[in-house]
Amino acid sequence: MGRVNEAGEDGGRPAPLDRRVFVVAGVVFAVLMALSTRYGFHRDELYFLDCARHLQASYVDQPLLAPLLARVSLTLFGVSEAGLRLWPALAAAGTVAVGALTAREFGGARRAQLLAAVATGTMPVLLSSGHVANTTSYEMLAWAAIALVVTRIGRTGDTRWWLVAGALVGVGAEFNHLAAIFGAVLLAATLLGPARRTVADRRLLAGAVIAVLLVLPDLWWQARHGWAMFEMTRALNGEHGGPGNILTWITGQFGMACLAMTVLWVAGLRFLWRSGRPMWRCLVIAYAGLFVLFAVTTGAQVYYLGGLYVCLLAAGAVGLDGWLRARPDRLRGLMVATAVSAALSAVIVLPVLPPSEVAWTYGVSEISGETLGWPRLVGTVRQVWTGLPPAQRANAALFAADYSEAGAINELGRDFGLPTAAGAQNTDWWWGPGNPHATTVVAVAPGPEHLPGYAARLRRYFRHVRVAATLSNPQGVHNIEWGGQVYVCTGPRRSWDTIWPELRMYA
């Protein structure tokens, strides 16, 4: 065997994989699982559990696979935080391994691979998404894996890997539609740039066909439901996009990786562009194009590019390897700064603090704050529901304006005699109003900052609307539900099932 050079290549082959990267991945998994039962379910998780009980080919706001994994968790573990969060923790650990493998494809030796694994494993967006079972952790893994395959195609020129890339785009898009956008941008960058001359062949077309075939169930459902995902996208863009959120997007990108590792992903962009390899440059073009697209359309959703930073960190680990090795104190300083900044970010994005100390973190990251207060909400709703006279309760319906409230009632209130709550938000609305002939509706709505004027809206449909309870949480966190109301609505101006079509809300 020939000698491994500084670029980590041995006769054109990648350097041996540093097995320590699996230790890093294992530590990430262990930390996430150790913290998985602290606090409670996140508001998104309650919705996903609800979706899991209504398995279908797609949903308004995400495709099938994340709810399907939630259904597997329900089957294996019941309503369990640890059971539900097993999958995103595995995805986070897998993303760490993919980061190291990507550095290897870039020519990184063991040291660069390990640095890429550490950089990936300390990403705040990876840790926060790995703690919550929505679509983000799976999306990050899909994007990182797609970039890994593109990197391999760029290194080897072996276009058979386009079939794998197509499969990853298709599977990733069945977790989150953003993977399809990433795949489309990469396809355009390949076909419209210099890479077209070397790697654009029938296998590229075959990979695109594979991706389309895998998302056909999603497309079929969307076609049968008026392409609801487009209306949902417009609603999200209206809420999170626009010029006012462009600065939020730009500054937010510096929080995707551990702050001390910013130098790494910036160096990664430089490394890829100066590599001279057209496919590696396509990754830079994709990053730049998506950066602008998301800044304009969904600026407040700063995590949309999170998965692509895995590739950039890997490239930077290789690009800066020689510079770090030249002065050992540089690497030590980077590791110390990484440990400090990772610890600070972990306090904010993970349930590390006592619940009573979480309130101050909500302004920086809403994740922990949105896992608190659900048992009290369910107890409050139960008190109002059981307070109705039995004859009135027999002709009543539970209604939630927000998907998290519906999920909390349906998942956590299941053992307390509460009926299934109908919901107005996103896919909940498509499941119908519950009792179509209800003459009394117990309605739950979030705080006035998030849904102002809801009592006035209810009065358009009911003659009598009274506030029966106010929502709060023991920790005093002013989250979405704080200050919300539970209303008892009677005297419907029309039948409940004819009111229902007007209550739909996408957000």
N, C-alpha and C positions, 0 to 999 in steps of 0.2 A: 504493500500500500504506500502511495506517495505521501509526502508531507503535507499536512493541512496548512494552507496559507493564511494570511491575515484576514482575508475576506471570508474565511470559513469554508472554502471550496477545496475539494480534493479531486483533481482531474475532472472538474465540471460537476461533480456530485456534491450535494449539500453535506455539511459537516454532520457528525453524529449528533443525535438529539441528546441534550442535557436532561437527564432524568430528574434533576432537581426541580424542573418546572412542574412536575406532577406533585411535588411536595407543596409548592406554592398554590397550585390549584386545590389541593386537599385542604390546606389551611383556610382558603376562601370558603370552601364548602362547609367546613367544620364551624367556622365563625357564623356563617349565615344560619345554619341549622341550630346552633346553640342559642341564637337570638330569636328563633322563629316563633317561639311561644310567648314572647314578651308583648305587653300591651294587648292588642287584639287584631281582628281582621281590618285590613285597609278597605276604604269605601269601594274601590274598584273590585276587590276580591269578592265582596258581597254580591256585586252585580254579576261577576263571572260565575259564582256558584248558582245564581239564579239562571243564568244562561245554560249552565251545565244540566239543569233539570228540564231545559227546553232545547234539547239538541236539534239542530237543523243545519242545513248546508252552509249558511252564513248568517251574519247579523248586520245591523245597521252600521256598527262602528268597529267591527273586527270580523275576520273569517272564522273558520270552524275550530282550528286545532287547539287554541288556548282553552276554550270552553270544554273541548273534548278531554284534555288533560285534567281539568277540574272535575269532570265527571268520573274519570278514573280514580281521582283522589277521594271523591265521595263514596265510591264503591269500596275502595280498599280501607279507608281510614275514617269515614264519616265526615262530619263537619269539624275539621281539625286544621288549625293553623299550620302545624308542622307538616301534616300530610299534604296540604295544598301547596306549601312553600318548598317542598322537596324538589319540584320540577324547576323553578327558577334558580334554586341554588345549584342544581346540576348544570343548568345552562350557563351560569356564571363561571363555574369551575371549567366547563368545556371551553368557554371563551378565553380563559387564561391560557389553556393549552394551545388553542388556535393562535393566540398572539405569539407564543414561542415558536410554533411551527412556521409562522409567517416570517419571523426574523431568520429562521433557518433557510427559508426559500430565498431570502434576500442575500444570502451568503454569510449569515452570522454564525460565528463559532459559539461554543457553549456559553461563554460569558455574555455575549449579546442576547442569546436565547433566554438566559436567566433574567437579564435586565428587562427584556420585553415582557416576560411573565410577571415580574414584580410591578412593572409599570401598568400592565393591564389589571392585575389583581388589586391595585390600590385606586383604581378609577372610581370616583364617587358615583358616577352614573351606573357603573357595574354593580357596586355594592347596594345602592338603593333599589335598582331594578331586580337584583337577585333576592331581595327580601320580600318583594311584593309580587304576587302571582297575577300580573296582567299580561300584556304582550311584549313589554319592553325588553325583558331579559332574552326572550327567544328571538326577537328582532335583532338584538345586538349580536347574538351568536350567528344568526343567518348572514348578516352583513359581513362579519369578520370572516366567516367561512367562504363566502363568495369572493372576498378580496384575496384570501389565501389561494384559491384556485386560479384567479386571474394572475396573481403573482407567479404561480407555477407555470402558467401558459407563457407569460412573458419571459421567464428564465429558460424554459426548455423548447418553446415553440411547438409543443405537442398539443395539437388542436383536439385530440380526443377528450381532453379535460373540459371542453365546452359542454359536453353532455352532462358532466357533473355540475358545472356551473348552472346550467338550465334547471337541473333537478333542485339545486339549492335555492334558486330564485323562486321556483314554484312552491316548494315546501315553505320557504320563508314568507312568501306572500299569503300562504294559508294560515300563518300566524299573525301577520300584520301587512297591510297593503303597501307600506313603505318599502318593503323588499322588492316589490315589482317596480317601483319608481327607481330604485337603485339599479336594478337590472336593466331597465330601459335606458337610463342615462349611460351606463357602461356600454350597452350595445351601440348607442348613437356615437359615443366617443371612439369606439373601435371602427365603425364603418366610415366615419367621416374624417378620420385621421390617418397617420402613417401606418398604424397597426393593420389597417385593412390589407395592405400588400403582403403581409406575412402570416396572419392568423385568421383572416376572414375566409372561410371555406364552407362546405356543406355541413360540417359538424357544428359550426356556429348557428346555422339555420336550424339544425336538428335540436340543438340545445334550447333555442327560442321556442320551438314547437313543444318540447317537453314541458317548459315552464307554463305555456298556455294551457296545455292539457291538464296540468295539475291544478290550475285555478278555475277550471270549468265549473265545478260545483258552486264556487263563490259567484261566478258570473251568472249562472243559472238562477240562483236565489235572488241576486240583485235585479235581474231582468223581471222576475215575477213580483218584485216589490218596488217597482217604480224607480229603480236605481237609487235606492235610499242613501247609499254611501256618498253620492255626489251632493245631495242636500245636506248630509251630515258634514261633509268637507266644507261646504260653504258656511255652515254655522260655525265650525271651528275657526275657519279663516277670519270670519267676522269678529269672533271673540278674541282671538290670539294674534291675528296678523295686523297689517297696516303699518304706516310709517312710525307710529308711536312705539312700536315694539321692536324696531330694527336694532336699536342700541341694546335692548334687553338680549336680543339674539347674539349680538357680537360679544358682549361681555360674558354671556352665559357659556360660550364655547371654552372660555378659560377655566370653567369648572367641570368640564367633562372628564379630563384627566386630573390626577393629583396635581395640585398647583406647582409643586416642585418639578414635575415631569413636563411642564409646558415646553421647556427647552427641547425635550425629546421629540414631541410631535411636530414642532416647527422645523427642527432639523430633518425630520422624516419627509416633509414636503420637499425640502431642498434636495435630499438624497434621491428621491424618486424622480424629480424633474431632471437632475443632472446625470441620472443613470444611463441615459442614451437608449433605454429600452422603451419602445413605443407603448407596450401594454402597461408598463409601470407608470408612464406618463398619463395614461388614461385614468389611472386612479387619482392623480392630481386634478385632472380636468373634471372628473366626476365630483370630487370634493368641492372644487370652486363653483361648479354649476349648481350643485345642491345647496351649497352655502348661500348663494344669492337667492335661489328659489325659496328656500325655507325662511330666510330673513324677511322676505317680502310677504309671504303668505301666512306663515304660522310662527312668527317671531318669538312669541312667549313660550312656545314649546321647544325649549332650548336643547332637549335631549334627542331630537330627531336624527342627528348625525352621529350619535354616540358610538354606534357600531363601527363606523369608518375610522375612528380614532385608534382602534386596536391595530389596524394596519399601519397607521402613521407612527404610532409608538414603536412598533417593530422595526420600521424603516429607520427611525431615528436611533434606535439602539444599535443598529449596524453602522449607520453613518457616523455616530460619535464614538464608536468602540475604540478606535485608535487614539482619539483625543483623550478619552477617559483613561486608557491604559498608560498613556505617556506620563501621567501624573496620578499616582494612586490616591492622593488626597482629594482629587476631583471626584472620583467615584465615592469615596467615603463621605464627602460633603453632600453629594447628591442623595445618598442613601439616608443620611441623617435628616436632611430637609424633607425627604419623602416620608420618613417615619412620622415626623412632626405634623406635616400637613395632612397625611392620611389619618392620623389620630383625631385631628380637629374635624375633618370632614365626616369621619365615622360617628362622632358625637351628634352631628346634625342629621345625617341620613339614615342612621341605624338606631334601634331602640336600646341605647346604651345607658342613658340617664334614667333615674327614677321617673315614673310617669308624672309626678308632681312638678318636675323641673323641665318639662318639655316645652312649655308655652313660648319661651323666647326663641326657640328654633323655628317656629312656624313661619316667621317672616322670611326666612332663608330657604327652607324646604318644608313643604306641607306634608311630607310623607308620614312622619310620626304623629303629627296632630290629627291626621285623618284616620288613625287607628284607635282613637279613644272615644269613649262615650256611647258606644253602641248598646251595651246591656242596659244603660239607663234609658236610652231612647226607646228600646223595646218595652221596658217596664212602664214608661210613661204612656205609651200607646196602649198597652194592655190595661192600664188603670182607666183610661178614657173609654176603651171598648167595653170592658166589663161593667163600667158605670152606667151604660145604657140600659134601660128597662128591657127585659127579655123579649117582649113583643116587638119593640123597636129594633133590637139587635137582629131579630130573625129576618128583617127586611133591610139590612144595612150592608154596606160594602166598605172595605178598607182601601184607601187610595193614597199613593205617595207621589209627590211631584218629582222627586229625585230618585234616580236608580239605586243609590246607596241606601236610602230609607226603605225602599221596597225590598232590597236584598236583606237588610238587617231584620225586618219583620218576618220575611219568609224563611230565612235560615236560622236566626237566633230565637225567633218567636214560635218556632214550630212546636216546641215542647211545652208551650205555655197557653195553649188553647186559642191562639190567634188564627184567624182565617188567612188565606193567601191574599196578599195585598196586590192590587193592580197598580201599575206604574205608568207615568206619562212620558218618561224620558227614554229616548233612543229605542232599542228593541223592545223594552218593556211594553210600550204602547201597542205594539203589534200583537201582543198576547191577549188583548181585550180587556173589558172593564170589570171582569169578575161577574157579580150578580147584575145582569142587565136591567133588572126591574127594581133595583134598590131605591128606596125613598129616603133613606138616611145614608150619608157618606161621611165617614171619619177620614178627614184629609190631613196628611202630614206634609209640611213644606219646610225647606231650609231657611236659614236666617235671612233677614231683609236685605243684607248687603249682596247676597247671591241671587235672590229671587224677590225683588221688591214688588210691593203692591199685590201680593197674591190673594189676600183677603178680598180686595176689590174685584179681582178676577172671579173668585168663587161666587161672589154676590151677583154676578151676571147670570149665573145658572141656578142659584138657590135663593129663596126668599129670606131664609134665616141662616146666618153664619155666625157662630159664636166661638171664641177662643176658649178651648177647654184645658190647654196646658202649654207651657213654654219649654223648649228644649235647652239642655245645657249638658255639661259633663263635669265630673268631680274634679278634674285637673284644671278647670278654668281656661282651657284652650279655646280661643275664638276661631274655631274651624268653621266649615261650611254649615254645620247644623246649629251652631251656637245662636241662640235667639230665635230659632225657628218655632213654628207654632203647630199645635194639633187642633184642628177645627172640627166641630160637629155641624154638618150642613144638612138642613131639612127644608122641606117645601120646594122640591125641584120644579123649575119653571117648564122643563121638558123631561122626558124620560131619560134615565141615566145613559142608556145605550145610544140615544141620539145626541147627547152632550159629548160623549166620548170622542168622536172624531175631531172636535175642536180643542182638545186638551194636549195633543201631541206636541212634544218639545224635543228638539235635537240640540245637544250641547256636550 
